[in-house]
Amino acid sequence: MNGRSEGELQGLLLIDKPRNMTSHDVVARLRRLAGQKKIGHTGTLDPQATGLLAVLLGPATRLAPYLTEMRKTYQGRLELGLVTDTDDAAGRVLNRHPGPWPTESEVRRALLSGEGEIDQVPPAFSAVQVAGRRAYRAALAGAPLELRPRRVTAFRLELIRYEPPALDFIATVSSGYYIRALARDLGRGLGLGGGALTELRRTAVGPWTLDQAWTLEEAAAWTCDMWRARLRPAAEALPHWPTLVLAKPGLAGHFSQGRRLPAAGSAGRYKIMDDQGRLLGLGQIENGAVRESAATQPREPFLRPLRVFPVS
């Protein structure tokens, strides 16, 4: 299928990433299948991980920074007491605890204690940057960086099955949360020196679930019409954002030109639509600054464009 021959594709595509492929590999495969270059993913999955990958095509790629903010749900397995340099089973084994192992109730309590906001140190092998250097590159060179803790949130950490030293779990977490770090820190907290992730499958991103995703094998058989039918509109990519319709003549054009507009509504971020239901972009209503010449007369709220999309 050649997407360019039928016009540029745009929208959201949900893909079930297979094992032993990077997220970049998936995007590269989709570029070849769709016949267009402008494709990007949101929320990287490690090569050994599988599951839901949200992919954006065409102008919708401009939404990527905002989709990464969504919470994500995983099903996984980890091994307590297994210490590796990558905090997963793909890394070099540094130590393996001989036991004895904590009880199921102790493991469950330790998991629950990790719910809520925490300061989490990313794995040494991660894409985190320090002074422009990627952590994983420094670690590969034998000089791992000193990584600072980052504030992240675990909304749900649930024990599913415990067969020492392995345990199965479900985790719903915020953007920036590393499940490999959960495995590492859980084992440390239980006095086992650490832990390592052995299996991981992403089952949800925001409101989307794995049963809504397509495989790469399925996508390889699509015609152009099938591609268009399976793409979700760009406006659906941020379902948790409220919508602001610019129905007054001229306003949609002014917004598309990047102009600030007078606004009525609560401060915050919005999906901006025209009266024909087309996504114009993303905007933010801000309270006006106080006039320097008349401190008692604040300016009216205004709509500031954050992202502007071409409208055909």
N, C-alpha and C positions, 0 to 999 in steps of 0.2 A: 504494500500500500504506500502511496506517495501523498502525504498530506499537503504538500505545496501545490500539487496539481489541482486540488480542489479548494484552495484557499487555506489560510492559516487556522490551525486548530487552537482553541483556547478553552480553558476550564480546569476542573479538578478530576484526577483519575486516581482511584484507589487500587493499589497493587499488593499482592501477597508475595513479598520478597522471599526467594528461595535461599537455602543455606549455601555457603561458599561463594557468595557474590557480595561485593560491596554495594552500598547504595548508589555510588557513582556508576558501577557496572550496570545496574538496573536502568539508570537514566540513559546511559549510552546505548543500551539495547532498544529502549523505547524511541530514542531519536532515529535510529535506523528504521524501526518498524513504522513510525509515523511519518518519516520523511521530512522532519523539520528539526531545527537546531534549538529552538527556544523551549527547553524543558528543564525543570529542576525539581528536586525533592525537598521535603521538609522533615527534619528530624531524622538524623542519621542512625542506621542500624549497623552494628558490627557485622563483619562477614559471616561469623558463625550463627548469628541470630536470624530468625525468620519472622515473617508476619507483616503487619499492615504498614505500608509506606504510602504517604500522601504525596502525589506527584502533580505539579502544576504545569500547564502548557500555555504557550503564547503569552499575551499580556498578563494573564493571571499569575505569572511567575513573580510579579511585583508584590503579590500578597505573601510571599514566603516568610518574611521576617515576622509576620503576625500569626501565621499558622504554627510556628514553632512554640508559641506561648501556650498552646493547648495542653491540657493534662493527658497523660498516656497511661494505658493499662497493659501489664505484661503478665504472662504465666511463665514461670521458670523453675529451674532446679539448681541447687548449689550444693557444694560439698564442704562441710565444716572441717576445719583443720588442714585443708589443702591450701598451701601458700605458693603462689606463682608470681612472676614479675609483672604479669598483665592483669592479675586478679580474675582470670578465667582459665578454663582448661586448655586453651591454646598456647598458654605461656610456658616459660621454663619453670619447672618445679623447684622451689627453694626449700620447702619443708612439708612434711606430712605428719600430722599429729597421730599418735598411736591409740588415743583414747585414754581413759574411759570417756563416754559421751554424756552430755547433759540429758535430762529427761525431756519428754515432749512438753510438759508444762513450763519448764525453764526456757525452752526455745520459743514457745508461744509468747511468753511474757517479754522475752528479749526483742522479738519482732514488734510487738505492740508498743514497746517503749520507743521505737524508732519512728512512730507516726507523728505527724505534725511538722513544724518548721525545725530544721536542724542546720548546723554548719557541717558541710560534707567536703572532704578533701577529694578531688578527682583522682582517678587512677593515674599512675605514672605514664602509662600508654594511653593517652587521650588526645583529643584535638585542641585542648586548652592551650592558649598562647600566653607566654610570658616574655615581655619585651620583644615581641615579634617572632619568637621561636615557638614552634609546635612542641608540646610536651613529648609526643610519641617519637618525634625525630631525635630529640635530645636523649631519650631513653634508649633508642636503638644505637646511638653513638656511644653509649656507656656512660653518659653524664646526665642522669635524670634531673629534671628541674625541681626546685622546691615550690610546690604548688600550695597556694593559699586556700583555706576553706571558702566555700561558696554557700550562700543561703538558699536552700531548696526545701521542698515540702513533699512529704509522703502522706497522701490522703488515706491510703489503705494499704496495710501490710498484713496479709492473712496466710497462716500456715494451712496447707492442704493435706500434706502427708509427710510423715517423718519416719525414715528408715535409716538410722545412724550409720554413717555420718552424712547421708544425703537427705535433703528435704525439698519438697515442692511447695511453691508459694504463688500468691497473686499479689501484685503491687500496682497501685495507681499513684502516679507521681507527677510532679511538676516538670516543666521544662528545666533542663540543666541537671536533672537528677541522674546519677550513674548507678545502674543496677549492679554493676561489678563492684562498686564501692560498698553497696549494701552487703554483698556476700563477704567482702573483706572485713567490714566493721562488725558484722554480726558474729563472725568467728572470733574476732578479737575480744568483743564484749563478753563472750562466753568462756574466755580463758583458754582458747584453743590455738592462739597464735594468728588466726586469720581464717579465711574461707575463700572459695573460688566459684565463680559461676560456671556451670557445666552445660546448661541449656537455657535458651530464652526465645520466647515468641511474643511479639507485640500483638495484642488482640483488639485494641481500641486506640483511636486518636480523637480526642474530643467526643463528638456525638457519633462518629463513624466506627463501625465494627468490622471484624475480619470477614464475616459472612457477606459483606458488601463488596469485597475486593475481587479483582480478577488476577489470574496467573499470567505470566509472560507467554506461556504456551497458548493460552486463549487469545491474547492480544495479537500474537503472530498470525492468526487466521482471520483477523478483522478486515473488512473492506472499509473504504472511507466513510460510508454511511454508518457502518457499525461503530467506528471510532466516535463519530459525532453523537451517536445515540447513547454511548456509554460514558461520555464526559459529563460531569456535573457542571452546571453553570458557575461562573466565577463568583456570582453573588451568594452561592451556597457555601463557599469556602470558609466564611466566618459567621456561622450560624448564631453565635453568642453576641454578635454586635448588633445594635439596633439600626434600623433603616431610616434615612432621612431622604424624602422625595423633594426634588427641586422642580416643582410644577409651574412656577411663575415664568412667563416667557423671558428668555434671555439669561436666566440664572444658570441653567445647565451649561450654556456656552461659556459663560464667565468662569465657572468652576473648572471646566475642561482646559481653560487657558491659564489655570493656576492662580486665579485671583482670589483674594479674601472677600467674603460676602457677609453682610449683616445676617444674623441668625437668631432664631427664636427657639429655645429649647434648653435642656439641661446640659451643663458642661460634660464633655466626654467625647469618645470616638464613635463614628458612625460610618455605615456603608451609604454611599451617596448614589441615588438612583434618579433617573429622569422619569417623566410621566408615561413613558412607554415601557417601563420596567427594565431598562438597560442600566448596567452598572457603570457609573461615571468614574468611580474611584473611592477613596477613603478620605474622610475629613475629620477634623476635630473642632468642636465648639469650645471656644475659650472665652473666659470673662475678660472684658476690656480692661486695659490698664487705666489707672487714674490719670487724668490730665494734670500736667505739671502746673498749669496756670489756674486751675480750679479744682482743688483737691476734693471738693464735695460733689463733683460731677463726673462719675466714672463713665467711661465709654461703653457703648452698647456691646453685648456679646457678638462675636464674629465667628464665621466658619473658616477654618484654615485647611487648605488641601494638604493631605499627607501623601497620597498616591493618586495620580490621574491616569485613566485608561483611555485609549483611543476608542471612539464610538463610530461604528460603520453605519 
